[in-house]
Amino acid sequence: MKKLYIFTAFYFCFNILNAQQWDWAMHINGAAMGDMDQDASGNIYTSVVLSSAPPYSTEVRKLDPMGNQIWIKTIDCFINDIAVGTNSIALGGYFNGAVTIEGQPLSSVSGRDGLLIALDLNGTLKWLKQSSGIGDDNITSLALNGSDEVFVTNISDTVTNFGGVTFAKGLAVCVFGSTGSLSNNFHVNFQHPTSGGLVIDAADNIYLKGVYRDSVITIGSTVITNSDTYYGAFYIAKMNRNGTEYWAKHWGSQFRRGLSNIAIANSGEFYMTSMTTYVDEYLNKYSPAGTLIWSKMFGAHTYSGIRDIKLDSHANLYVTGSSWMVADIGSCSLSGSDNFLFLAKADSSGNCLWTQMGDAPTTNAGVRVSIKGNKPVLLGNGAASETVQLGSVSAQGTYFLASVSENLVDVNEFSSNANSSAYPNPSSGIFTVQLEKSKIKEICIYDCLGRCVYDKQAINTSKIDISDKPKGIYLLKITNDLNETFNQRIIVN
């Protein structure tokens, strides 16, 4: 009878682990703009604006990969974007009037001034920059490379000064070193820019995407024309850090259409989603030269569309947004109440691998997704008074974080591996972990619901302690310094 019980437990455990499910969720205080990023260890950094009208303040926090808060601070400005590098956090947005930022008094010249803040990973100020003109300035997007250089876009509606350089009205693109010195800059001369964002690839090439209402613009030496100056049109461009364009393109009218963020593969190929007539979403893959490779329906009936797209280290895509009532996401289908959020994973060919959703009585959406850790983390928003149900966990709007556990290793591989061992096994929950001929980089332990209940990186000890977890069967996954994985069943008795 005892053998039958153990067999049944293992069978149940392994079959459950084949599925993906929401692991945890938590409310994030806020009222307006929200953003999120992660560091290489999977720690989560969020920025959420606390007020929807001046005077603005933004709550910035750091959490571990399980959502436990490490630190939190309030900054008196409106933050649009947060980006995390090797040893730095960059925040970009704007402020009005007189404020004190991290002990430094600032005053806007007229209207609102752009603000760029660099912190270390402990939240301590490293440096800040102000963009000032007689009109309004706004730092709209950020990216950091491996050297903690900060790539930033600033939109101004008059002549402005940023980083000691005077720019004409339009879009300024600047690169600041890790200590705040300006190393590169260039300008796109819009008369009517409405948005501008950037991402960078592994070679520090800059991909620009935004909306303009000009009839003609020049990006680098490429002239782009636009017939829809009322609703505006999309542009995309690939530039080097000095402002020389590889290519630049008009993408079409903004009327009843949309573009998501850009996700760039190590090969230089990139992905972007596009929405047509407020209804259907397409996942598009492009060559490094900006030529369309393929386009696939990836969100019939979405209406609200895809908000964010990211690539993991295996070139899988994670896509989030919202849909109305039903969503046909590739070969995957979902249905919910009103507008509901979805998180989908697809392979590099655009084939849907799985989907998860969150539902509430009226509306909620996925805003950002990140996959720098060992599982995807989502920032979502919804109605302040409503609870969003995400599988067996839930969180209340306006903003919330949630994470999905997925089976990253074939279920048949969860047998004892000759190159690794955890002992004694069974134990009371305290194990010694040992690898042959390599060093431990990360340990993750999954319970029978597929949830990562123990996650440690940069391991400097061979001891792990899960004695506070319920008795039962767990799955131990070890990643070494060569990014190889070793797996073992362990039992807490």
PENORWO-V501230 format. One record per residue. N is the residue number from 1. RES is the residue in one letter. PSI is psi in degrees with one decimal (* if undefined). Layout:
n-><N:N>
res-><RES:RES>
psi-><PSI:PSI>
This chain:
n-><1:2:3:4:5:6:7:8:9:10:11:12:13:14:15:16:17:18:19:20:21:22:23:24:25:26:27:28:29:30:31:32:33:34:35:36:37:38:39:40:41:42:43:44:45:46:47:48:49:50:51:52:53:54:55:56:57:58:59:60:61:62:63:64:65:66:67:68:69:70:71:72:73:74:75:76:77:78:79:80:81:82:83:84:85:86:87:88:89:90:91:92:93:94:95:96:97:98:99:100:101:102:103:104:105:106:107:108:109:110:111:112:113:114:115:116:117:118:119:120:121:122:123:124:125:126:127:128:129:130:131:132:133:134:135:136:137:138:139:140:141:142:143:144:145:146:147:148:149:150:151:152:153:154:155:156:157:158:159:160:161:162:163:164:165:166:167:168:169:170:171:172:173:174:175:176:177:178:179:180:181:182:183:184:185:186:187:188:189:190:191:192:193:194:195:196:197:198:199:200:201:202:203:204:205:206:207:208:209:210:211:212:213:214:215:216:217:218:219:220:221:222:223:224:225:226:227:228:229:230:231:232:233:234:235:236:237:238:239:240:241:242:243:244:245:246:247:248:249:250:251:252:253:254:255:256:257:258:259:260:261:262:263:264:265:266:267:268:269:270:271:272:273:274:275:276:277:278:279:280:281:282:283:284:285:286:287:288:289:290:291:292:293:294:295:296:297:298:299:300:301:302:303:304:305:306:307:308:309:310:311:312:313:314:315:316:317:318:319:320:321:322:323:324:325:326:327:328:329:330:331:332:333:334:335:336:337:338:339:340:341:342:343:344:345:346:347:348:349:350:351:352:353:354:355:356:357:358:359:360:361:362:363:364:365:366:367:368:369:370:371:372:373:374:375:376:377:378:379:380:381:382:383:384:385:386:387:388:389:390:391:392:393:394:395:396:397:398:399:400:401:402:403:404:405:406:407:408:409:410:411:412:413:414:415:416:417:418:419:420:421:422:423:424:425:426:427:428:429:430:431:432:433:434:435:436:437:438:439:440:441:442:443:444:445:446:447:448:449:450:451:452:453:454:455:456:457:458:459:460:461:462:463:464:465:466:467:468:469:470:471:472:473:474:475:476:477:478:479:480:481:482:483:484:485:486:487:488:489:490:491:492:493>
res-><M:K:K:L:Y:I:F:T:A:F:Y:F:C:F:N:I:L:N:A:Q:Q:W:D:W:A:M:H:I:N:G:A:A:M:G:D:M:D:Q:D:A:S:G:N:I:Y:T:S:V:V:L:S:S:A:P:P:Y:S:T:E:V:R:K:L:D:P:M:G:N:Q:I:W:I:K:T:I:D:C:F:I:N:D:I:A:V:G:T:N:S:I:A:L:G:G:Y:F:N:G:A:V:T:I:E:G:Q:P:L:S:S:V:S:G:R:D:G:L:L:I:A:L:D:L:N:G:T:L:K:W:L:K:Q:S:S:G:I:G:D:D:N:I:T:S:L:A:L:N:G:S:D:E:V:F:V:T:N:I:S:D:T:V:T:N:F:G:G:V:T:F:A:K:G:L:A:V:C:V:F:G:S:T:G:S:L:S:N:N:F:H:V:N:F:Q:H:P:T:S:G:G:L:V:I:D:A:A:D:N:I:Y:L:K:G:V:Y:R:D:S:V:I:T:I:G:S:T:V:I:T:N:S:D:T:Y:Y:G:A:F:Y:I:A:K:M:N:R:N:G:T:E:Y:W:A:K:H:W:G:S:Q:F:R:R:G:L:S:N:I:A:I:A:N:S:G:E:F:Y:M:T:S:M:T:T:Y:V:D:E:Y:L:N:K:Y:S:P:A:G:T:L:I:W:S:K:M:F:G:A:H:T:Y:S:G:I:R:D:I:K:L:D:S:H:A:N:L:Y:V:T:G:S:S:W:M:V:A:D:I:G:S:C:S:L:S:G:S:D:N:F:L:F:L:A:K:A:D:S:S:G:N:C:L:W:T:Q:M:G:D:A:P:T:T:N:A:G:V:R:V:S:I:K:G:N:K:P:V:L:L:G:N:G:A:A:S:E:T:V:Q:L:G:S:V:S:A:Q:G:T:Y:F:L:A:S:V:S:E:N:L:V:D:V:N:E:F:S:S:N:A:N:S:S:A:Y:P:N:P:S:S:G:I:F:T:V:Q:L:E:K:S:K:I:K:E:I:C:I:Y:D:C:L:G:R:C:V:Y:D:K:Q:A:I:N:T:S:K:I:D:I:S:D:K:P:K:G:I:Y:L:L:K:I:T:N:D:L:N:E:T:F:N:Q:R:I:I:V:N>
psi-><-40.8:-40.2:-39.0:-41.5:-45.4:-43.2:-44.8:-40.2:-45.1:-41.9:-45.0:-46.0:-47.9:-38.0:-36.8:-38.0:-11.7:-17.5:163.6:146.4:157.5:132.0:-50.6:161.4:150.4:147.1:141.6:125.1:136.0:167.3:-24.0:-129.3:135.5:146.6:165.4:149.1:173.5:158.2:-179.3:-19.5:0.5:0.8:146.9:135.3:127.7:150.7:125.5:127.1:132.7:-21.2:144.9:0.7:156.2:150.8:137.1:149.6:149.6:134.4:122.9:132.5:157.2:133.6:154.5:175.4:-16.0:4.2:9.0:130.1:134.1:-47.5:163.2:143.6:157.5:132.1:131.8:71.5:175.5:115.4:123.8:-38.3:145.4:136.9:142.3:131.9:-148.1:-48.6:14.3:153.7:132.6:138.0:134.5:139.7:-134.5:169.9:162.9:141.1:-146.7:127.7:165.2:117.9:112.3:43.6:-2.2:120.2:133.5:152.0:135.3:144.7:-48.4:133.0:-134.3:144.4:146.1:152.6:128.1:124.3:134.0:125.0:159.5:178.1:-10.0:1.4:10.5:136.2:132.4:-49.2:165.4:157.4:147.5:134.2:125.9:132.0:-174.5:-6.3:-140.4:139.0:152.7:120.2:115.4:-25.9:158.6:155.1:145.6:140.3:-173.7:-17.1:9.8:23.6:141.1:119.4:129.9:145.1:137.7:125.4:131.9:147.2:6.5:-178.0:138.3:159.6:127.6:122.5:25.4:5.6:137.9:126.9:145.3:170.8:140.5:-140.7:119.5:133.2:122.7:149.7:120.1:138.6:174.3:-18.7:2.4:2.4:139.9:124.0:-32.1:151.1:151.4:172.7:141.6:121.9:76.1:144.8:-27.1:62.0:139.9:-22.0:157.0:129.5:162.3:155.1:162.2:153.5:-173.9:-21.2:11.8:21.1:147.6:128.8:117.2:142.4:136.8:-166.8:140.4:155.9:9.7:155.9:-27.9:134.1:158.7:119.9:112.7:-117.3:7.5:125.2:128.9:131.7:154.4:128.7:-11.4:83.5:-3.5:-59.5:-25.5:168.9:160.7:147.3:150.1:146.5:149.5:124.2:158.3:175.8:-11.6:-4.0:7.0:127.6:139.7:-41.2:157.3:140.6:144.2:131.5:-7.6:168.9:148.9:-13.0:116.0:29.5:166.1:157.5:140.8:-173.8:169.3:134.2:125.7:128.5:163.0:-26.0:-12.6:-14.1:151.2:161.0:146.0:142.4:150.4:139.2:138.3:136.8:35.9:15.5:-62.0:142.3:140.2:139.1:123.4:137.9:134.9:152.9:166.3:-22.7:3.1:12.3:133.5:126.3:-49.3:160.5:127.7:142.1:125.9:55.4:57.8:138.6:19.5:-36.4:-62.0:-32.3:-179.8:133.2:-32.2:152.9:133.3:156.6:139.9:-176.7:-12.5:13.9:21.7:148.5:138.5:125.4:135.0:156.2:-144.2:158.8:162.1:114.0:-55.3:156.8:122.5:99.3:96.0:-125.1:0.5:146.6:144.2:156.9:148.4:-170.2:130.9:-138.7:123.6:151.8:152.6:151.8:124.6:147.6:135.0:154.0:179.9:-10.8:2.4:12.8:127.2:127.2:-40.4:162.5:149.7:156.4:161.9:138.4:147.5:166.7:-36.0:-79.3:143.9:161.1:151.3:129.0:-47.1:149.9:144.1:145.7:40.8:-20.6:-154.2:5.8:152.3:141.2:137.1:138.0:123.3:168.4:160.6:-168.2:137.5:-33.7:1.4:154.3:130.4:124.0:122.7:87.9:-122.4:-0.6:166.4:163.3:154.4:142.0:177.3:-38.6:149.8:156.3:148.9:152.8:148.3:131.2:134.9:152.3:104.7:-11.4:140.9:137.2:-30.1:-12.5:-5.5:57.5:163.5:135.3:133.3:-20.8:-1.4:158.5:147.0:124.6:158.3:152.4:112.6:165.4:179.8:-2.9:-4.2:120.5:150.9:127.3:135.7:135.6:146.6:129.1:21.6:169.9:150.6:126.4:-40.6:144.5:129.4:133.8:127.2:140.2:-176.9:-3.5:6.3:9.9:135.6:107.0:-8.0:123.5:111.7:136.4:162.8:56.0:128.1:14.7:151.8:-0.3:134.7:146.1:110.2:31.3:-15.5:-3.4:156.1:152.5:144.2:-166.3:133.7:160.6:119.1:124.6:122.8:131.7:129.7:-177.3:-5.5:8.3:26.6:150.4:144.2:140.6:146.2:141.6:134.8:151.4:129.4:121.0:*>
